[in-house]
Amino acid sequence: MSDDAVDSLSVENGELKARIDKLERKNFELDKKLFELKVLYEIAKETTTIQEIDSMLKIFLSMTMGTFGITKGLIVIDQGPERGWEALTFRGVQDLQSGLQIVDFNHLKRLFKLKETWLINTEHPDVPLDFLRSELFQWLISNTLIVWVPIIIDNEVIGGILIGEKISGESFNKDNLNLLSVIASNCALNVRNAKLFQENLEKERIQRENEELKRLDKKKSEFVNMVAHELRTPLTSISGFSELMVKKAESKPRETLKKYSAIIFQESDRLRRIINDLLDLSRIRSGKVEMEMELSDFNRVMEIALTNIRITADKKNITITENIPASIDTFFFDKDKMTQVMLNLLSNAVKYTMEDGKVSVNVNLQDGNLKCVVTDTGVGIPQSDLNKVFEEFHRVNNEMSKTQRGTGLGLPITKSIIEAHEGEIWVESEEGVGSSFLFSIPMPKEKA
């Protein structure tokens, strides 16, 4: 082979080697980019949908440490003027895990000018001297936390990632530091989104609470007006008929005076019931509803309640049917309070049932519980009111309720009594068809 051929071949080999080297460098760069993209994709996949900051940061730190094979790390975030800078998540940092040493991370505020990844054991023009002299800096060095990666939102450092050495003992190269910066940028986006999400939740919570306060304030005003009216009406009757009795006592026949006396008695009794309801409400609110649990006969409770309610039912020609076991074993309950429950439920059933309607009471015993159902063929309850009927001051919004007297406290008081017996009460209703109020209470044979 001639010298010229050898020289030509040597040149071609050199060019080929250069091309191979260039291709290998490109492959290396491509592999590096693919690795970085894979790391960022995996972190994004695990954290994007998490709106709770602590949980999201915990995943960020864990995956970052796993990517580089790091022994320890933590993420610090500025929590505002009241709480300052706090380590929201950490791994492998013994001082923090043991809780024995309180570390003041507020010194990190001094790094507000440092907006790039910093190897802590190297000098940097944006690291102030007073930070290098701080107890925190000495603590970082003693715990071999050697890299600071700032978390930046709107060009403001709001936190950072502090990480320790690699398990392999290798140093962090420029590519590692660049990837850490990109990870911190993604972390910043997630922190911003999580904070916005939490702020929106807080705004929605405040809005809901304000709406609830407005609703309660409206109900309170309605309640005050209603109570004022309820008290004024019987007082007017009592005052008027008492005055008549005083002025006309000698001229009026005895039957008329008896009629006046009966009206005064009825209105006085009505006042007593209103005042008792208000006192019961006060006890409920203060948590002082006391039950006198005694071995009692529930049949007797039903007898008293039905006898009382039939007087009102007969005036409207309402039929009351009952399906009650002839003899229910005695058990421990508050007889007076349960009588109040039955009177409340039965009087409501009669009150909201038109003339010639029907009311039924069914009692049965199931698995050591007494279950009672009071059903009527009345006006029913709108679906929008079903979950509110046991609320204080609430009155069902229908035409019939506007003409009926009452404080609207009977059902809240009834519910509190049932719950004090460790039972439950609920309602089923269809507007225009009728309602069923159901409750179930245990039947203890021994006093708790």
Backbone torsions as a table, in degrees:
resi	resn	phi	psi	omega
1	MET	NA	134.8	-175.6
2	SER	-73.1	161.4	178.7
3	ASP	-61.7	-37.8	179.6
4	ASP	-63.2	-40.0	179.8
5	ALA	-66.0	-39.7	179.4
6	VAL	-64.4	-44.2	-179.9
7	ASP	-62.7	-41.2	-179.4
8	SER	-63.5	-43.0	179.3
9	LEU	-65.5	-37.4	179.7
10	SER	-64.9	-40.1	179.2
11	VAL	-64.8	-43.8	-179.4
12	GLU	-63.2	-40.5	177.9
13	ASN	-62.8	-39.6	178.4
14	GLY	-63.5	-43.2	179.2
15	GLU	-65.1	-40.2	179.5
16	LEU	-64.1	-41.2	179.6
17	LYS	-64.5	-40.0	179.2
18	ALA	-63.9	-40.9	178.6
19	ARG	-65.2	-40.0	178.9
20	ILE	-63.8	-43.2	178.9
21	ASP	-61.2	-43.2	179.8
22	LYS	-63.9	-41.2	178.8
23	LEU	-65.2	-40.4	178.6
24	GLU	-64.6	-38.7	177.7
25	ARG	-64.1	-41.7	178.5
26	LYS	-64.6	-40.6	177.1
27	ASN	-62.5	-40.2	178.7
28	PHE	-63.5	-45.6	178.5
29	GLU	-62.5	-40.2	179.4
30	LEU	-64.8	-44.2	177.6
31	ASP	-60.3	-39.2	179.8
32	LYS	-64.8	-45.3	178.5
33	LYS	-63.6	-41.7	178.6
34	LEU	-62.3	-39.2	178.2
35	PHE	-63.2	-46.1	179.9
36	GLU	-61.5	-44.4	179.8
37	LEU	-63.0	-39.7	179.2
38	LYS	-64.0	-43.4	178.6
39	VAL	-60.3	-48.3	-178.4
40	LEU	-64.8	-38.4	179.3
41	TYR	-64.3	-45.3	-178.7
42	GLU	-63.7	-40.8	179.3
43	ILE	-66.5	-44.6	-179.7
44	ALA	-62.0	-41.5	-179.0
45	LYS	-60.3	-37.1	-176.1
46	GLU	-84.5	-22.1	-170.8
47	THR	-114.9	-19.0	-171.9
48	THR	-58.6	-40.1	-175.1
49	THR	-87.6	-2.0	-178.5
50	ILE	-89.1	120.4	-177.1
51	GLN	-100.9	-6.0	179.4
52	GLU	-92.4	118.0	-168.2
53	ILE	-59.2	-47.9	-176.8
54	ASP	-59.0	-44.6	-179.3
55	SER	-65.7	-41.2	-179.8
56	MET	-64.0	-43.9	-179.5
57	LEU	-66.9	-33.6	178.7
58	LYS	-61.5	-41.9	178.2
59	ILE	-68.3	-41.8	178.1
60	PHE	-56.6	-49.1	-177.5
61	LEU	-64.7	-45.3	-177.9
62	SER	-60.7	-44.9	-177.5
63	MET	-72.7	-33.5	176.6
64	THR	-65.3	-46.1	179.0
65	MET	-63.8	-38.5	178.7
66	GLY	-66.0	-36.1	-179.2
67	THR	-62.9	-42.6	-175.0
68	PHE	-100.6	-3.7	-177.5
69	GLY	66.6	53.4	-175.0
70	ILE	-98.3	145.6	-175.1
71	THR	-83.8	-31.1	-176.3
72	LYS	-153.6	158.0	179.6
73	GLY	-175.7	165.4	175.4
74	LEU	-156.0	159.7	175.8
75	ILE	-122.5	126.9	-178.3
76	VAL	-111.3	135.2	-178.9
77	ILE	-130.8	140.8	174.5
78	ASP	-73.1	115.9	-176.8
79	GLN	-96.8	15.3	178.4
80	GLY	98.8	173.2	-173.2
81	PRO	-62.5	-30.3	-176.7
82	GLU	-76.9	-43.2	-175.3
83	ARG	-97.4	-25.9	179.8
84	GLY	74.9	-157.4	-178.5
85	TRP	-86.0	129.5	-178.0
86	GLU	-133.6	147.1	172.1
87	ALA	-80.7	106.2	-176.5
88	LEU	-82.8	-22.6	175.5
89	THR	-153.4	148.7	-179.9
90	PHE	-157.3	156.1	177.4
91	ARG	-144.3	134.6	173.7
92	GLY	76.4	2.1	179.8
93	VAL	-95.9	100.8	-170.1
94	GLN	-60.1	-40.2	-178.2
95	ASP	-58.9	-40.9	-178.7
96	LEU	-76.5	-38.3	-178.8
97	GLN	-65.8	-37.0	-179.3
98	SER	-76.6	-23.6	-178.8
99	GLY	72.0	10.4	-176.6
100	LEU	-80.9	-26.3	-177.0
101	GLN	-117.6	127.9	176.1
102	ILE	-92.5	120.0	-176.7
103	VAL	-105.6	129.2	179.0
104	ASP	-90.4	100.2	-178.9
105	PHE	-82.4	0.1	179.6
106	ASN	-65.6	-18.4	175.5
107	HIS	-60.9	-22.3	-179.2
108	LEU	-66.7	-15.6	175.9
109	LYS	-58.6	-27.4	-176.3
110	ARG	-70.6	-11.1	179.8
111	LEU	-94.8	23.6	-174.6
112	PHE	-63.4	-23.9	178.5
113	LYS	-82.8	-19.5	-176.0
114	LEU	-82.8	105.3	-174.5
115	LYS	-118.3	31.4	174.8
116	GLU	-144.8	162.5	-178.6
117	THR	-63.2	136.4	-174.6
118	TRP	-130.0	128.0	170.5
119	LEU	-78.0	113.7	-168.1
120	ILE	-60.5	-28.0	-179.0
121	ASN	-88.0	15.8	176.7
122	THR	-120.9	157.2	179.3
123	GLU	-77.0	150.9	176.8
124	HIS	-151.3	135.2	-176.2
125	PRO	-64.0	-23.2	-178.4
126	ASP	-92.3	3.9	177.0
127	VAL	-98.8	112.7	-176.6
128	PRO	-69.2	153.4	-177.6
129	LEU	-64.3	-36.0	-178.1
130	ASP	-66.4	-25.8	175.0
131	PHE	-69.9	-41.3	-179.7
132	LEU	-64.9	-20.7	179.9
133	ARG	-96.3	-2.2	-175.0
134	SER	-76.7	158.4	176.6
135	GLU	-63.1	-34.3	-179.8
136	LEU	-62.3	-43.1	179.5
137	PHE	-61.6	-43.2	178.5
138	GLN	-63.4	-36.2	178.7
139	TRP	-66.7	-40.3	177.9
140	LEU	-60.9	-45.7	-179.4
141	ILE	-63.6	-44.3	-177.7
142	SER	-66.7	-25.5	178.7
143	ASN	-97.8	12.3	178.7
144	THR	48.8	42.0	170.3
145	LEU	-92.3	106.5	-162.8
146	ILE	-111.1	-5.2	-179.1
147	VAL	-130.8	131.8	174.3
148	TRP	-111.2	121.4	179.5
149	VAL	-118.2	105.7	-175.5
150	PRO	-68.7	142.5	172.9
151	ILE	-102.1	118.2	-169.4
152	ILE	-119.8	129.1	174.2
153	ILE	-126.1	126.2	-179.7
154	ASP	52.3	45.3	177.1
155	ASN	63.2	20.8	178.4
156	GLU	-123.6	130.1	179.3
157	VAL	-74.2	115.2	-178.3
158	ILE	-112.1	4.5	-179.9
159	GLY	168.2	-168.3	179.2
160	GLY	-173.7	164.0	176.6
161	ILE	-105.4	125.6	175.6
162	LEU	-110.6	124.4	-176.7
163	ILE	-130.6	155.0	-178.7
164	GLY	-95.3	-160.5	-175.2
165	GLU	-76.4	159.9	173.8
166	LYS	-76.0	146.9	177.2
167	ILE	-60.7	-33.4	-178.2
168	SER	-70.8	-16.9	-177.0
169	GLY	86.4	-5.2	179.2
170	GLU	-68.9	152.1	176.2
171	SER	-80.8	160.9	174.3
172	PHE	-80.9	120.4	178.8
173	ASN	-90.7	-179.9	-177.2
174	LYS	-60.9	-40.7	-180.0
175	ASP	-63.6	-40.1	177.5
176	ASN	-60.3	-45.3	-177.7
177	LEU	-66.1	-37.7	177.5
178	ASN	-64.0	-43.1	179.9
179	LEU	-65.2	-39.3	177.0
180	LEU	-61.1	-37.9	178.4
181	SER	-64.7	-40.7	179.2
182	VAL	-66.3	-41.8	177.6
183	ILE	-60.1	-43.0	179.9
184	ALA	-64.7	-35.1	177.3
185	SER	-63.8	-43.7	176.6
186	ASN	-64.3	-38.1	177.5
187	CYS	-62.1	-41.2	179.0
188	ALA	-60.5	-42.3	178.2
189	LEU	-61.9	-42.6	179.6
190	ASN	-66.7	-39.4	177.9
191	VAL	-63.0	-44.5	178.7
192	ARG	-59.1	-47.7	-179.4
193	ASN	-62.7	-41.3	-179.5
194	ALA	-65.7	-39.9	179.3
195	LYS	-66.6	-41.2	177.5
196	LEU	-62.7	-40.7	178.8
197	PHE	-62.6	-45.9	179.7
198	GLN	-65.1	-38.5	177.6
199	GLU	-63.6	-41.9	178.6
200	ASN	-64.4	-41.3	176.8
201	LEU	-60.8	-42.1	-179.6
202	GLU	-65.4	-41.1	178.2
203	LYS	-63.0	-42.5	178.9
204	GLU	-64.5	-39.3	179.0
205	ARG	-63.9	-45.5	179.6
206	ILE	-63.1	-41.0	179.2
207	GLN	-63.0	-43.6	178.5
208	ARG	-62.0	-43.2	-179.6
209	GLU	-65.1	-39.0	177.4
210	ASN	-63.9	-42.6	178.8
211	GLU	-64.0	-38.9	178.5
212	GLU	-66.5	-39.7	178.2
213	LEU	-64.7	-39.8	177.8
214	LYS	-63.5	-41.7	-179.5
215	ARG	-64.1	-44.2	179.9
216	LEU	-67.1	-37.5	178.4
217	ASP	-64.2	-40.3	177.4
218	LYS	-63.7	-43.9	179.6
219	LYS	-64.6	-37.3	178.7
220	LYS	-63.1	-43.5	179.3
221	SER	-63.5	-43.3	177.8
222	GLU	-61.7	-39.3	-178.9
223	PHE	-65.7	-44.5	179.6
224	VAL	-61.0	-44.5	179.0
225	ASN	-62.7	-42.3	-178.0
226	MET	-66.5	-43.8	179.7
227	VAL	-64.5	-40.9	178.1
228	ALA	-58.9	-43.3	178.8
229	HIS	-66.2	-44.6	-178.2
230	GLU	-62.9	-36.3	179.2
231	LEU	-77.0	-38.2	-177.0
232	ARG	-66.7	-38.1	-176.4
233	THR	-60.5	-54.5	178.9
234	PRO	-66.5	-33.7	178.6
235	LEU	-63.9	-38.5	177.6
236	THR	-62.4	-43.9	179.0
237	SER	-63.4	-46.9	-179.0
238	ILE	-60.6	-46.7	-179.0
239	SER	-62.7	-45.6	-177.2
240	GLY	-64.7	-47.8	-177.8
241	PHE	-73.0	-30.4	175.3
242	SER	-64.8	-42.1	178.9
243	GLU	-62.8	-42.1	178.0
244	LEU	-61.2	-42.2	-179.1
245	MET	-63.4	-39.4	179.8
246	VAL	-67.4	-44.8	-175.0
247	LYS	-77.0	-34.1	-172.6
248	LYS	-112.0	15.6	-174.6
249	ALA	-55.0	-39.5	-175.6
250	GLU	-82.8	-30.2	-174.8
251	SER	-91.0	-22.0	-176.9
252	LYS	-85.7	143.3	176.7
253	PRO	-66.7	159.6	-176.9
254	ARG	-59.2	-40.0	-178.5
255	GLU	-62.4	-40.0	178.8
256	THR	-64.4	-42.8	178.9
257	LEU	-64.2	-37.4	176.9
258	LYS	-63.6	-39.0	178.4
259	LYS	-63.7	-43.9	177.7
260	TYR	-61.0	-42.1	-179.7
261	SER	-62.6	-40.1	180.0
262	ALA	-63.4	-41.9	179.2
263	ILE	-64.0	-43.4	178.6
264	ILE	-60.7	-42.6	179.5
265	PHE	-62.9	-46.2	-179.7
266	GLN	-60.2	-46.1	-178.2
267	GLU	-68.4	-35.5	176.3
268	SER	-63.7	-41.3	178.8
269	ASP	-64.7	-37.8	177.6
270	ARG	-63.6	-43.3	176.0
271	LEU	-58.8	-43.1	179.4
272	ARG	-58.6	-43.4	-179.3
273	ARG	-64.5	-41.8	178.4
274	ILE	-61.3	-46.2	-179.6
275	ILE	-63.9	-39.2	178.0
276	ASN	-63.2	-40.4	177.4
277	ASP	-61.1	-44.4	-180.0
278	LEU	-64.3	-39.3	177.6
279	LEU	-66.8	-40.9	177.5
280	ASP	-62.1	-42.1	178.3
281	LEU	-60.2	-43.0	179.5
282	SER	-61.2	-40.5	179.3
283	ARG	-67.3	-39.3	178.8
284	ILE	-60.4	-47.2	-177.7
285	ARG	-64.0	-33.9	-178.8
286	SER	-87.6	-0.8	-179.3
287	GLY	71.3	26.0	-176.5
288	LYS	-111.0	29.7	175.7
289	VAL	-76.5	106.4	-176.2
290	GLU	-101.6	132.4	-179.9
291	MET	-101.3	132.8	174.8
292	GLU	-96.2	84.9	-175.7
293	MET	-77.0	114.8	179.3
294	GLU	-135.2	156.9	176.3
295	LEU	-68.3	108.2	-170.4
296	SER	-132.0	167.7	-176.7
297	ASP	-106.2	113.7	-178.3
298	PHE	-70.8	-27.4	175.7
299	ASN	-59.1	-38.2	179.2
300	ARG	-65.8	-39.1	176.6
301	VAL	-58.7	-46.6	-179.7
302	MET	-64.6	-38.5	-179.9
303	GLU	-62.2	-45.8	179.9
304	ILE	-63.8	-47.5	-176.8
305	ALA	-63.5	-45.0	-177.6
306	LEU	-68.5	-37.6	178.1
307	THR	-61.6	-43.6	-179.6
308	ASN	-66.7	-42.0	-172.5
309	ILE	-78.2	-23.8	-178.1
310	ARG	-65.3	-27.7	178.4
311	ILE	-60.8	-46.3	179.1
312	THR	-70.8	-41.1	-178.2
313	ALA	-62.2	-39.5	-178.6
314	ASP	-63.1	-34.3	179.3
315	LYS	-63.7	-26.1	179.8
316	LYS	-105.4	7.9	-179.0
317	ASN	56.6	39.8	178.5
318	ILE	-93.2	129.2	179.1
319	THR	-85.4	128.4	176.0
320	ILE	-111.1	121.5	176.2
321	THR	-112.6	150.0	-178.2
322	GLU	-135.5	142.2	175.7
323	ASN	-131.2	89.2	-172.9
324	ILE	-127.9	132.8	176.4
325	PRO	-53.6	137.9	-175.5
326	ALA	-59.6	-33.1	-178.2
327	SER	-143.9	108.2	176.9
328	ILE	-97.0	128.2	179.3
329	ASP	-55.7	141.9	177.9
330	THR	-65.0	147.5	175.5
331	PHE	-150.8	171.6	-175.0
332	PHE	-83.7	118.3	173.4
333	PHE	-159.9	169.1	178.5
334	ASP	-87.5	106.3	-173.8
335	LYS	-62.2	-44.3	-178.4
336	ASP	-65.6	-42.8	-178.6
337	LYS	-68.2	-38.9	179.5
338	MET	-71.5	-30.2	172.9
339	THR	-64.2	-40.4	176.7
340	GLN	-62.1	-39.8	177.5
341	VAL	-59.5	-50.4	-177.1
342	MET	-65.2	-39.8	177.7
343	LEU	-63.8	-40.7	178.0
344	ASN	-61.6	-49.0	-177.0
345	LEU	-66.6	-44.0	-178.6
346	LEU	-69.6	-40.3	-179.9
347	SER	-66.5	-37.2	175.8
348	ASN	-64.0	-42.4	-179.7
349	ALA	-60.6	-44.7	179.8
350	VAL	-69.9	-41.0	-176.8
351	LYS	-60.6	-41.1	-174.6
352	TYR	-100.3	18.2	174.0
353	THR	-110.9	132.9	-179.5
354	MET	-70.2	168.1	178.4
355	GLU	-56.1	145.9	-179.4
356	ASP	68.3	15.2	178.6
357	GLY	-83.8	-170.2	-177.3
358	LYS	-134.4	144.8	173.9
359	VAL	-132.5	134.1	179.3
360	SER	-127.8	149.4	176.8
361	VAL	-126.2	124.6	178.5
362	ASN	-123.7	129.2	177.4
363	VAL	-125.1	130.5	173.8
364	ASN	-142.8	161.9	-176.4
365	LEU	-110.1	126.8	-177.2
366	GLN	-137.9	119.1	173.3
367	ASP	48.8	46.9	177.1
368	GLY	78.8	8.2	177.5
369	ASN	-117.4	150.9	173.1
370	LEU	-101.8	124.0	-179.8
371	LYS	-114.7	130.2	-178.7
372	CYS	-125.4	137.7	178.6
373	VAL	-128.3	122.9	175.0
374	VAL	-110.1	115.9	-175.4
375	THR	-118.6	141.9	176.8
376	ASP	-132.9	166.6	176.7
377	THR	-108.2	37.8	-174.9
378	GLY	-82.8	-156.8	-173.3
379	VAL	-72.6	-18.4	-178.4
380	GLY	78.7	173.7	-176.7
381	ILE	-120.2	130.3	176.4
382	PRO	-58.8	147.5	-180.0
383	GLN	-56.3	-35.3	-177.9
384	SER	-67.1	-17.8	-178.3
385	ASP	-102.0	-9.6	-172.4
386	LEU	-58.7	-40.3	-177.3
387	ASN	-86.3	7.7	-178.5
388	LYS	-118.4	-5.7	-171.2
389	VAL	-62.9	-22.7	-179.1
390	PHE	-96.7	7.1	178.3
391	GLU	-80.6	148.2	176.4
392	GLU	-62.5	141.4	175.8
393	PHE	71.6	-6.5	-174.6
394	HIS	-79.5	134.6	173.0
395	ARG	-126.1	136.8	-176.7
396	VAL	-61.3	138.6	-176.5
397	ASN	-89.5	85.9	171.9
398	ASN	-147.0	169.9	-174.0
399	GLU	-62.0	-38.3	-175.8
400	MET	-68.4	-35.8	-177.8
401	SER	-65.8	-25.8	-179.5
402	LYS	-69.1	-23.6	-178.1
403	THR	-98.9	-5.7	-176.6
404	GLN	-97.0	138.6	176.5
405	ARG	-79.3	157.9	174.7
406	GLY	147.5	157.6	-178.1
407	THR	-87.7	-14.0	-175.4
408	GLY	74.8	18.2	-178.7
409	LEU	-106.2	-8.1	-175.6
410	GLY	-59.0	-47.7	-176.6
411	LEU	-71.3	-42.7	174.7
412	PRO	-57.6	-40.0	178.6
413	ILE	-67.0	-41.9	177.4
414	THR	-58.2	-46.0	-179.7
415	LYS	-61.2	-42.4	-178.7
416	SER	-65.0	-35.7	179.1
417	ILE	-67.7	-45.2	178.8
418	ILE	-60.4	-44.9	-179.2
419	GLU	-67.5	-31.5	175.8
420	ALA	-66.5	-22.6	174.5
421	HIS	-91.3	12.3	-179.5
422	GLU	62.1	32.0	178.2
423	GLY	-110.1	-170.2	178.1
424	GLU	-141.5	153.1	-179.2
425	ILE	-136.9	143.6	179.4
426	TRP	-151.8	172.8	-176.0
427	VAL	-133.2	144.5	172.3
428	GLU	-127.9	132.2	-175.4
429	SER	-155.5	153.6	173.3
430	GLU	-135.3	124.4	-176.1
431	GLU	-60.9	131.5	-179.8
432	GLY	85.3	-6.9	-178.6
433	VAL	-113.3	-45.4	-179.2
434	GLY	144.4	-178.5	-176.3
435	SER	-135.9	154.1	172.1
436	SER	-129.7	123.9	173.4
437	PHE	-104.3	126.3	-174.8
438	LEU	-122.8	139.5	171.7
439	PHE	-141.9	156.5	178.9
440	SER	-137.3	131.9	177.0
441	ILE	-132.4	147.9	175.9
442	PRO	-69.0	161.7	-178.7
443	MET	-122.0	72.1	-177.3
444	PRO	-66.4	137.5	178.5
445	LYS	-91.6	-10.7	178.4
446	GLU	-128.3	148.9	-178.6
447	LYS	-72.9	131.8	-178.6
448	ALA	-70.9	NA	NA
